[in-house]
Amino acid sequence: MRILLVEDELMLADAVRDHLLASGEAVDHSASVVDAEIMLRGTNYDVLLLDLNLPDGKGLDLLRDLRRQGSATPCIILTAQDQISDRIEGLNAGADDYLVKPFDLNELSARLAAVSRRYSGNPNPFVELEGGVEVDLAGRSVLRDGEHIDLTSREWALFDQMVKRPGQTLSKRQLEEALYEFGAEIESNTVEVYVSRLRRKLGRDVIKTVRGVGYRVEG
């Protein structure tokens, strides 16, 4: 997933970012409302992780503005405010989920995955593909003809994007954005390299090439 983390507590932001990067996610970080607004205008994010109290404004005001503009980007609020009334206000402003600090990083990953599945239109974490491939999106595991297949974090990040949207062709650019955060150097053939590796592990027919458009999997 391509994730925008809006958090001004730098130690927490670094811990969250490092955890998600290790899981194969692409994470951009902003410590202010203004920077977050600029980043949101230039990039289509899969999920927004949003702190409420920021140096130059309120996270909820940013979220309300996004929703008024028609943005449907999923949002998980991260905050130390644990009153029920605060949670209700956040959810009514357009948030999809709520985590109270301090939180477990593995729980954050699970909530990210659940929100992403809901927005992809397929809340079921178990997906069967052609070629005897079975995918557990929640457990981040893949079976081929009943045998467990090990994927690297980058292989999983790319494959995950396609599995969440079976039958939908994703462009090379869309897949690149799922793999890399701002400032990362991307080789021109990065997507092709990972697709080739996945085909070797899962079978050549699992990932289809739509010439001149991109790649897809069929459920």
N, C-alpha and C positions, 0 to 999 in steps of 0.2 A: 504493500500500500504506500501511497504518497501521503504523508501526514504533515500537517502544520501544528507545531507545538507553540502555544502562546503562553509564556510563563516567565515571570521576572525573578523568581528565586533560582539563581544560576546553578546552585548545587543540585537542586531537584531537577532542573531542566537537563543538566548534564547526565544525571543518573537515568532519567527517562529516555533521553536520546540514545545513550550508549546501549541500554537494554533493547530498544527497538531496532537499532542498527544491527545488533548481534543476531536479531531474529530475522534479518533480511529486509526490514522495512526501510523506506527512504524518508528521512525526517528533516524538515526545515524548522528552524527555531526563530521566534520573535519574542522580544522582551517588552514590547509596547503595542498599543492599539494602532498607532500610525504605521509602524512597520508591518504589522499584520494585515492592515488594509491594503497596502501596496502589494504584498505577496499574494493575497487572495485575488487581486485583480489580474495578476499575471500568470497564475497557475491554477489548474483544476485539481483540487485535493480530494482524496478519498475520505479523509476524516480530519476534523478540527478538534484538537485538545486545547481547552480554553480555561485559563485562570480567570477569576472574577475581578480581583483587585490588581490593577496594573498602574504603573507610575503616571500615565497620561490619560487615564480614563477607566471606565468600567467594562469588563468583559461582556456583561449582559447587553450593554448599549451596542457594542460591536455585533453581537449575535442578532439583536433585533433589527439592526440596519441590514444585515445580510438577508434575513428572512423577508424584509420589506422589498428588497431588490430582487426577490424571487429565487435566491440561492437555496438549494436543497442539500448542501454539503452536510453530512452527518456531524454532529457536535457532541462531544463528551466534556462536561464541565469538571475541572479539577479545582477544589477549593477547600479551605479550612473552615468554611461556614457550614455547620452541620445542623442548623435548625431546620425543622420540617418546612417552615414558611419560606426559607431560602431555596430549598429544593423545588418547592412548588413554583416559585417565581422563575427559576431557571428553566424548568420543563415547560412552563407556559410561554416563555420567551422563544422557545423553539429548540431547546436542547433535547438530545435523544437519550442521554444517560448522565449519571452524576457519580463522581467518586470523591469521597471526603479524605483529605490529607490527615495523617500519613496513610498511604495505601500500598498494597502489595503490587509489585511490578508485574507479576504473573497474572494477577486479577485484571490489571489494566489491559494486558495483551488479550485476555479472554473476552473482555468487554469490547475491545476494538474489533475483534474478529466477529463477534455477534452482531454489532451494529453494521459492519461492512456487509455481512451476509443479508441482513434485512434490506438494505438499500440496493443490493444487487438483484433483488427480486427472488432470491432463493434462500430462505432461512434454514433449510435443511443442510446440516453440515456434511451429510454423506452423499457423495455423487458418484455415479457409475458412468464410465466412459467406454468408448469403443476399445476393442482389443483386450478385454478382460481387466481393465484398470479400474480400481476402486480408490476413491479419495475421501479421507476424513479431514475436512477443513479445520474443524476445531482441534483435533489431535495432531494436525500437520503431518499426517502419515499417508503413504501411498502403497497400495498392493497391486501387483501384477500377477494374475493367475494364482492369487493366494499368497504370493511371496512378497515380503517387505522390500521396498526399494528405497535406498538412502538417497536423499537429495541434499545438496548444499543449500545454504540460506538464500543465495542468489537464484539458484535453480527453482527453489520453492517460491520465491517472490514472483518470478515471472509466470510459473505454472499456475499459481494461485489466482492471478489476474484472469487467466483464461477459463479456469475451472468454475469460477464464480459467474461466468457469463457464457455458458455452453451455447454453441450455435451462433454467437456474436463474433464478428471479425474485429480484432483489435489491431490498430496500426502500430508500426514500429515505434513511432513517437510515444503513443500511449504506454507501450511496454517499457520504453526507456524511462519515462517519468515515474513508473512504479518502482524502478530499480535504483534511481539515483536522486540525491538531494542537490540543492543549489551548490554550485562551485565544484562539483565532482567532474572529473574528466571522463568523457564517454568515448570509447573507440567507435568508429563508424560501423563496425561489424559485431558489436557486443551482443545485440539481440540474436543475430544469426548464430553466434557461437553457443549461446545458452540453449537455443532451440535444438541445435544439433546434439548437444549433450543430453538433453531430455529425450530426444528420439532414440538415442543409443540405449538409454536406460528403460524406456517405456514402450518402445516399438515405433517404427516410422509412421504408422498410420494414425497415431493418437493425436498429433498436432498437424492440422492441415495448413498448407500454404495457399493463400488466396493471392494470386500473382498481381503485383502492383498495388495491393491493398494492405495485407497483413497476415495474421495467423488466427486460427480458432481451433477449439476442440468441440466434439459432438458428444452430447449426453445420450 
